[in-house]
Amino acid sequence: MSDILIEHADRVTTLRFNRPDKKNALTGPMYDTLANAINAANEDPQVRVLLLAGQADCFCAGNDMGDFLNNPPTSTDTPVSRFMRALFAFEKPVVAAPCGIAVGVGVTLLLHCELVYAGDKTKFSMPFAALGFCPEYGATYLLPRIMGHQRAAELVMLGEPFTAQHAHEVGLVNAVLPNAEVEAHARAKALQMAALPPNAMKVTKMLMRKWRHDTVKDAIDVEGSYFMPMLKMPEAREAFTAFAEKRKPDFSTF
């Protein structure tokens, strides 16, 4: 079975992370599948809304560390970059239903969604700095504008897990519901949007993003220019080695 499930129903395309044995950690092929599906949905007039989902106990644990170490992003034409560009350029509404675990890119992709509904047991974290590199996908621009500099700094610099309720309090998600109800609620909202005038939805999304579009694009590019070299630096290598060896990283000598 595919690691990404693509479902079409009632003018909603659902992309489901489907690698539960690895907590839906994303690999290069998964990013490619996601990018292709998002681009196809953008061009398909029968698709009016995109829904991102996982399972009731896991949304996305970020990058697969083994795949990430063996195939680190080295240019803007990598699978992860194609995925980011596809979701960033998607013209129609995007709804997400994170449950269980949302880590790294599993959190930052939510910044590019219109509606986000989280399960009450969901644990979020953005451990970029703790792993020796910087945030990505426009997070350094978008997060401070959603929740303020200090709250954003706490989340991305300390990298500590935070609850769905805290995600709601800082404006990262629209609402928190019992895990078992989240996807159904998110789907109902997606269907509600799909029943509305499609051009009005696209134009409204375009206008809401227009005033920051170029800045977010610049942020993604600048973050990438730091992110990729930092993967090769000693701090990141120590973090990755410690992860593989199941120990706490030691940054005392840096």
Backbone torsions as a table, in degrees:
resi	resn	phi	psi	omega
1	MET	NA	145.3	-176.6
2	SER	-67.1	148.5	176.4
3	ASP	-75.5	-14.7	173.5
4	ILE	-127.0	120.1	177.3
5	LEU	-98.0	134.4	-179.1
6	ILE	-116.6	119.5	-176.9
7	GLU	-123.8	136.2	178.2
8	HIS	-121.0	123.7	177.3
9	ALA	-161.0	133.5	173.0
10	ASP	55.5	40.7	176.5
11	ARG	68.0	16.8	175.5
12	VAL	-118.8	128.0	171.7
13	THR	-99.6	123.8	177.8
14	THR	-104.2	126.5	173.1
15	LEU	-107.6	117.8	-174.8
16	ARG	-114.5	121.5	171.9
17	PHE	-66.1	125.7	-170.5
18	ASN	-135.4	56.7	176.8
19	ARG	-132.4	57.9	-170.0
20	PRO	-61.3	-27.5	179.4
21	ASP	-67.0	-20.1	177.2
22	LYS	-114.5	22.7	180.0
23	LYS	56.4	32.3	178.8
24	ASN	59.0	30.9	173.9
25	ALA	-64.5	137.1	-171.1
26	LEU	-90.5	136.6	175.8
27	THR	-111.2	170.7	177.1
28	GLY	-55.0	-50.5	178.1
29	PRO	-59.4	-34.6	177.4
30	MET	-66.2	-41.9	177.3
31	TYR	-61.7	-40.8	178.7
32	ASP	-61.9	-44.8	178.9
33	THR	-61.6	-43.6	178.7
34	LEU	-62.0	-46.4	-179.2
35	ALA	-60.7	-45.6	-179.3
36	ASN	-64.1	-41.0	-179.2
37	ALA	-68.1	-39.3	179.2
38	ILE	-65.9	-44.5	178.9
39	ASN	-62.6	-40.5	179.3
40	ALA	-64.9	-42.4	179.2
41	ALA	-64.6	-33.8	179.1
42	ASN	-65.1	-34.4	-177.4
43	GLU	-88.7	-14.4	-174.8
44	ASP	-86.5	114.5	-179.2
45	PRO	-66.5	-15.9	178.2
46	GLN	-80.5	-11.5	179.0
47	VAL	-101.0	125.8	-179.6
48	ARG	-114.9	-21.1	-178.0
49	VAL	-144.9	145.8	175.5
50	LEU	-109.6	133.5	177.9
51	LEU	-120.0	127.1	179.2
52	LEU	-107.1	127.9	-176.0
53	ALA	-147.2	166.6	173.4
54	GLY	-132.1	-122.7	173.3
55	GLN	-120.5	171.7	-176.7
56	ALA	-63.4	-22.9	-178.7
57	ASP	-109.5	0.8	-179.8
58	CYS	-163.2	127.5	173.9
59	PHE	-93.0	-67.1	-179.9
60	CYS	-163.2	123.9	-179.1
61	ALA	-88.2	18.9	179.1
62	GLY	85.2	-150.9	-179.7
63	ASN	-76.4	143.1	170.1
64	ASP	-68.2	115.8	-171.5
65	MET	-63.6	-38.4	178.3
66	GLY	-63.4	-48.4	178.7
67	ASP	-64.0	-38.1	-178.4
68	PHE	-65.0	-40.1	179.4
69	LEU	-71.6	-37.7	-179.2
70	ASN	-77.2	-26.6	-178.2
71	ASN	-134.8	63.2	-177.9
72	PRO	-66.6	146.5	177.2
73	PRO	-64.4	129.5	-177.8
74	THR	-124.0	-3.3	-179.3
75	SER	-155.9	177.5	179.0
76	THR	-84.3	5.1	179.8
77	ASP	-113.3	29.4	177.1
78	THR	-87.3	164.4	179.0
79	PRO	-55.5	-43.4	-178.9
80	VAL	-64.9	-37.2	178.1
81	SER	-66.8	-39.2	178.2
82	ARG	-64.8	-39.2	176.5
83	PHE	-62.4	-47.5	-178.9
84	MET	-60.1	-43.6	179.6
85	ARG	-64.4	-39.5	-178.3
86	ALA	-64.6	-46.6	-179.1
87	LEU	-69.4	-38.5	178.4
88	PHE	-62.1	-37.3	-177.1
89	ALA	-88.1	-5.5	-176.3
90	PHE	-62.6	127.9	-170.1
91	GLU	-89.9	-12.5	-174.4
92	LYS	-105.6	166.6	-179.2
93	PRO	-61.8	145.5	176.6
94	VAL	-123.5	130.4	178.7
95	VAL	-119.1	139.7	179.7
96	ALA	-127.5	149.4	-178.4
97	ALA	-130.6	70.2	-178.9
98	PRO	-71.5	132.1	176.8
99	CYS	-136.7	149.6	171.5
100	GLY	78.8	-82.5	-177.3
101	ILE	-133.5	133.8	172.9
102	ALA	-140.0	112.1	-172.9
103	VAL	-128.2	143.9	172.5
104	GLY	56.3	-123.0	-179.6
105	VAL	-62.3	-21.7	174.2
106	GLY	-65.7	-18.0	173.7
107	VAL	-97.6	-47.7	-173.3
108	THR	-66.1	-26.7	176.8
109	LEU	-65.3	-24.3	178.7
110	LEU	-65.4	-24.3	179.2
111	LEU	-66.5	-15.1	-178.3
112	HIS	-107.8	17.6	176.9
113	CYS	-107.2	154.2	176.7
114	GLU	-81.8	-42.4	-178.3
115	LEU	-128.8	136.0	179.2
116	VAL	-134.6	123.4	178.2
117	TYR	-120.9	124.1	-172.3
118	ALA	-111.5	147.4	173.3
119	GLY	-72.9	146.7	-174.7
120	ASP	-68.0	-15.9	178.5
121	LYS	-96.8	3.1	-174.9
122	THR	-68.9	135.8	173.2
123	LYS	-112.5	122.4	179.6
124	PHE	-103.2	150.9	169.6
125	SER	-161.4	148.6	178.1
126	MET	-128.5	76.8	-171.5
127	PRO	-85.6	39.6	-175.6
128	PHE	-63.3	-57.4	-178.2
129	ALA	-62.6	-35.5	-180.0
130	ALA	-65.4	-21.3	178.5
131	LEU	-98.5	4.9	174.0
132	GLY	93.4	11.2	174.9
133	PHE	-137.4	-170.1	-170.9
134	CYS	-109.8	163.7	175.1
135	PRO	-61.0	162.3	-177.1
136	GLU	-137.2	177.6	172.9
137	TYR	62.2	36.5	177.0
138	GLY	78.7	8.5	-175.4
139	ALA	-62.0	-36.3	-176.4
140	THR	-69.8	-19.9	174.8
141	TYR	-92.9	-46.9	-171.6
142	LEU	-73.7	-43.5	-175.3
143	LEU	-60.6	-47.8	179.3
144	PRO	-61.3	-28.8	-179.6
145	ARG	-80.4	-21.9	175.4
146	ILE	-81.0	-43.1	-168.8
147	MET	-127.3	-2.4	-176.7
148	GLY	95.5	155.3	-173.5
149	HIS	-62.1	-47.6	-173.5
150	GLN	-65.6	-43.5	179.3
151	ARG	-65.4	-41.7	178.6
152	ALA	-64.4	-41.8	-180.0
153	ALA	-61.5	-39.6	179.4
154	GLU	-61.3	-41.1	-177.3
155	LEU	-73.2	-42.0	-173.8
156	VAL	-93.0	-22.1	-180.0
157	MET	-89.5	-39.6	175.9
158	LEU	-82.8	-33.2	177.2
159	GLY	69.8	18.0	-177.4
160	GLU	-76.7	147.7	176.6
161	PRO	-61.2	147.1	175.3
162	PHE	-137.6	155.7	-171.7
163	THR	-82.2	166.6	175.3
164	ALA	-63.3	-36.5	178.9
165	GLN	-63.7	-41.1	177.1
166	HIS	-66.0	-39.3	177.1
167	ALA	-58.8	-36.5	177.4
168	HIS	-70.6	-42.2	-178.4
169	GLU	-61.6	-35.5	-177.7
170	VAL	-92.8	2.0	173.8
171	GLY	90.4	13.8	-179.1
172	LEU	-81.2	-27.9	178.8
173	VAL	-129.0	155.4	-178.7
174	ASN	-76.9	-39.4	-176.7
175	ALA	-159.2	159.1	177.4
176	VAL	-117.9	130.1	-178.9
177	LEU	-133.0	164.4	173.8
178	PRO	-55.5	140.5	-176.1
179	ASN	-49.4	-41.6	-175.8
180	ALA	-68.0	-15.0	-176.3
181	GLU	-106.6	-9.1	-169.8
182	VAL	-63.1	-51.9	-174.8
183	GLU	-64.1	-40.0	178.6
184	ALA	-62.1	-39.9	178.3
185	HIS	-66.0	-45.1	179.7
186	ALA	-63.1	-40.0	178.9
187	ARG	-65.2	-39.8	178.1
188	ALA	-61.5	-40.5	177.3
189	LYS	-67.3	-38.1	177.2
190	ALA	-63.9	-43.0	178.2
191	LEU	-64.9	-36.9	177.1
192	GLN	-61.8	-43.7	178.6
193	MET	-68.5	-37.1	-178.8
194	ALA	-66.0	-23.5	-179.6
195	ALA	-85.0	-9.4	-179.3
196	LEU	-86.1	165.4	-178.6
197	PRO	-56.4	118.1	-172.3
198	PRO	-63.8	-39.0	-179.6
199	ASN	-68.3	-37.2	177.7
200	ALA	-63.5	-37.4	177.6
201	MET	-64.1	-45.5	-178.2
202	LYS	-65.2	-44.6	-178.2
203	VAL	-66.9	-40.5	178.9
204	THR	-62.2	-44.2	177.4
205	LYS	-61.9	-44.1	-179.5
206	MET	-59.9	-45.0	-178.2
207	LEU	-68.6	-37.6	179.0
208	MET	-65.9	-28.4	-179.6
209	ARG	-95.9	-18.6	-171.6
210	LYS	-55.6	-42.2	-171.9
211	TRP	-72.7	-12.7	177.2
212	ARG	-124.5	2.3	-172.6
213	HIS	-55.6	-52.7	-176.4
214	ASP	-65.6	-35.6	-179.7
215	THR	-67.9	-42.4	178.5
216	VAL	-64.1	-42.1	177.6
217	LYS	-60.1	-43.7	177.5
218	ASP	-62.3	-40.6	179.9
219	ALA	-62.3	-43.0	178.4
220	ILE	-60.9	-44.0	-178.8
221	ASP	-66.7	-44.8	-178.6
222	VAL	-66.7	-44.1	177.4
223	GLU	-57.5	-43.2	179.5
224	GLY	-62.2	-35.2	-179.0
225	SER	-67.9	-23.6	174.2
226	TYR	-92.5	-40.6	-173.9
227	PHE	-57.8	-50.2	-174.2
228	MET	-64.4	-47.1	176.6
229	PRO	-63.7	-33.2	-177.4
230	MET	-66.4	-24.3	178.6
231	LEU	-63.0	-24.6	-177.5
232	LYS	-95.7	-3.5	-176.5
233	MET	-81.4	158.6	-176.0
234	PRO	-56.3	-36.2	-178.5
235	GLU	-62.1	-46.9	-179.9
236	ALA	-67.3	-38.8	179.7
237	ARG	-62.8	-39.3	177.2
238	GLU	-64.7	-42.5	179.6
239	ALA	-62.8	-43.8	-178.9
240	PHE	-67.6	-41.1	179.3
241	THR	-63.7	-43.2	178.5
242	ALA	-62.1	-39.5	178.3
243	PHE	-61.5	-46.3	-179.2
244	ALA	-64.8	-34.3	-178.5
245	GLU	-90.3	2.2	177.9
246	LYS	56.8	47.6	176.8
247	ARG	-134.1	168.8	177.6
248	LYS	-78.5	131.5	-180.0
249	PRO	-67.4	151.8	-178.9
250	ASP	-118.2	107.9	179.6
251	PHE	-104.2	15.4	-173.9
252	SER	-67.2	-22.8	-177.3
253	THR	-94.1	-0.6	-177.8
254	PHE	-90.0	NA	NA
